[in-house]
Amino acid sequence: MAKIFKKGAGRRPAKWLLTRFVDWEHRDVIIGDLEEGWHALQEENGNAIATLWYYGQVMQSLPAFLFSSLKWQINMFRNYLKISIRNLLRDKGYSLINISGLTLGTACCILMFLFVQHELSFDRFHEASDRIYRVIRESGGKQSAVTAFMLAPTMRTDFPDLKVVRFRKDRAPSLVKKEEKKFFENRMFWVDADMQKVFSFPQISGDPNTMLQAPYTVVLTASTARKYFGTTDVLGENLTLRWNEMDRELRVTGVLEDVPSNAHFQFDMLVSFATAEATWPKEILENWDFAYAQTYVLLPEDRHPAAYEAMFPDFVGRHLNEEKKEDYKSTLASLQPLTSIHLHSKIGGEVEANGEILYVYFAAILGFLVLLVACINYMNLSTARAARRAKEVGVRKVTGANRQQIIFQFLSESFLFAGIALLLALLLTKSMLPFFNQLVNKKLAFSLDGNYALLGILVLVFLLSGLVSGSYPAFYLSAFKPVTVLKGALSIRNSRFPVRQLLVVTQFTISIMLIIGTIAIYKQLDFVKQKRLGYNKEQVLIIPQGRRVRENPERIKQAFLQHPDVLEVSISSHIPTTHLSIEVASKPEGGHPDGTNDTWPIKAVSVDPEFFESFGMKFSEGRNFSKAYPTDSLGAFILNQAAVKALAWEAPLGKQFAATFRTGSASQPVETREGQIIGVVEDAHFESLHTEIEPTVFFIKPFWYFYIAVKFRPTNPEPMLAFLEKQWSSVVPGDYPFEYTFLDEHFAQLYETEEAWGKGLAAMAAMAIFVACLGLLGLVSFLAEQRTKEIGIRKVLGSSNFAIMHLLSQEFIKLVIVANLIAWPLAYLLVHRWLENFAYRTGLPWWVFLLAGLLTFGFAVFSVSFQAVRASQIKPADALRWE
Amino acid sequence: MLSRTEEMIMLAICQLKENAYGVTIRTYLNEVTGQHFSVGGIYVPLDRLVRKGFLHYRQGEPTPERGGMSKRFFELTAKGQHALAETKAIQDKLWEGLSGFSLA
């Protein structure tokens, strides 16, 4: 009957379902059974019923099939696992290499991730962190975070739905005491009452809503409380603050936890702004010209910063008259999101130095690079040792495994390694973290609970390392033809393996680039330390209490100079290594260098006649300030060479110069000083080598004395220090403690970040090269094993040990050389880009690259020869014994 | 020990002698128990029994009714017989001394 032969189109989807989900040998038979049943039914009841029954059967059976399939797959997986573990234990050497490589790579990833997470988490611990913004001024294209004191209260009135808080840190530390305990507080801030309404610093005691409302109240951090009182239970206690030469009692109204390390600025003590309003002169508080505070606002939910920014021009217009509006201190520009400050803000007026988003990207990439090197090891070793597994693959294929199953098997093997490596890496990271923190000067924490991001990364790393390591060997091994393999005809040695060579080259390229990077960082640091700074940072003691003696600076100078070890004493507004924060508007003779009629902004430092001597700064022309010329303190100026160059003056001496500035004193807010240039001093790096030397003018203004510098002989400073302390207490009124630092310590701090990075990068580079060489070691020893017979024959034919070594190593040596050639230009580009961060930078001479190349070469040769030596010493008789 | 379904299938195969393949086993079990067994419900245990080595099969001829697929005839192996006997022994032990429950 023709009907029977008609292709059952209606049943085809069902058949398709079966073929997809049932993989067994029985499948065709099952389909046959179904067909038979269908035909039987069809004869009796017709097509429709039969087809319905057909589908019913398939649907009913599918779950059972799937479930059974799954059960068998799980069983197979157990078998794979067993074989994998067996292989692992059998080849202990290679397994060790693989596992240690993957462990180190994973550990590096974890460490880098911890750093990245820490950097990205800045300021997010506040409850409303995504609604907090900082108000930014802008003028002349430059942005600044410092705003006028008047800004906050005015904003509160005009924008009642905003919560506004001011933070102000005094330029010089104030003295705080509790009975005999007195300290200079460097991180004391004046802050508005609404602080905890905007921010959410973790609080120990006190009422966050009221603790900063009243005048003469103060909030301490836990360690500050312990410092003065020995306990954190200090609500209601009193502290004395000396501000502007007057002692005031402050009542402790709150205690906060120490500020977390991921806040963009740190403080120890918060004094209520109401205190300022009660004690500071009105002119300072109400003057829009005085801009000395950071202002932060909290937006209500669902409001966008742009809405407020649009209202700023009107706001400025309402409160400032025409001339002030143009003044750069009063122009509001924008609202800066709190969470973007740490990594993206590079404007003037920051409280503390911020981090860099580039470092974050770089760290992430770095971690994965080291992991990549380890994965490549795994790939290479697995494929090289393929011959060992070849028979197993052949047998599996013959007994019915398809390619997919083989791939699955080898992937699960690599995941097994990745899993073991992950566990070990967790242990390693946990125990090494304090050491690493110390190395790179950070406080990274490693805790898993609640840290979903970290868990996510761990899973990602696990998957990546398993996949990346395992995919190539899996595909390679599963492609073996059973016949070839079982005949024993599979031979690795002869075929060209560009992939393996490519992999080795990649490993070493990465390692070489890391080494070059490390060398570059250290070279720049070295350059920084050796560079002619224009001043001498050795043997200089710094006391940041110039204000105490500015009424009568000579007295303390004479007192100190009595000690034979003291060479010179100087008092000034800034010292080399501090940020040049004072800028004045000047009128040089001949006008602005651009030819316009504007005033020329120039950095200013207030000094005394002993300043340049104390710091070893030399004059290129003219003379120093001198007591012999009394007019020096009223109308004499000294410029640095950069200023002279900017003004394009050929003969600067005697030229007229005038400077107008705000003094910071309430009695005479603005001063204009006119006079002549009496000398030119050689350029000196006041700030770090990141920034260009700026034109600077020096003059004498004791009101601005903040730092006392003591230059002493190169001997043990202990006796001198004791003497200085005694003199200090007797000369300086008011019971101020004698606190000091050394200039070279200040200097080192400028480059803390680079130091830390240098060490961190060196550690990563060391790991990468270690892992790469491990891999090389494994490869070479394996291939040597493979070629045992060949070596034996060669020896019989008269080849020397050395020639054998050469034979085994030459291929790899060539690869390392290629890796060098690729790495050098790449590394050059990257390092050059990094060096652009520095206004003054070291060069990258050819020997840096050669050094990196030689280092890697040395390591590679070492690993290779280790095995090659062993291999070449095989006695021919032993080698050829087994046939 | 065999599971109930496995035991029933093996006994069915014994009863059907040379004609024991998927369709006939299913029909027979349906007659005897009154339950409908799906194709999957038969083949999954069949497959298991084969893997355990209790059954082996021989391939039959393709027929047009089966859309061109062949049949598989199942047979007990010695191991399978042994397993059946074991199961029967356990069964007898369990029923020992108990009078038959009537189907009233």
Interface residues (C-beta under 8 A of the other chain):
Chain A: I4 F5 G8 W24 H26 D28 V29 I30 I31 G32 D33 L34 E35 E36 G37 H39 A40 Q57 V58 Q60 S61 L62 P63 A64 F65 F67 S68
Chain B: Y21 G22 V23 R26 S38 V39 G40 G41 Y43 V44 L46 D47 R48 P62 T63 P64 E65 R66 G67 M69 S70 K71 R72
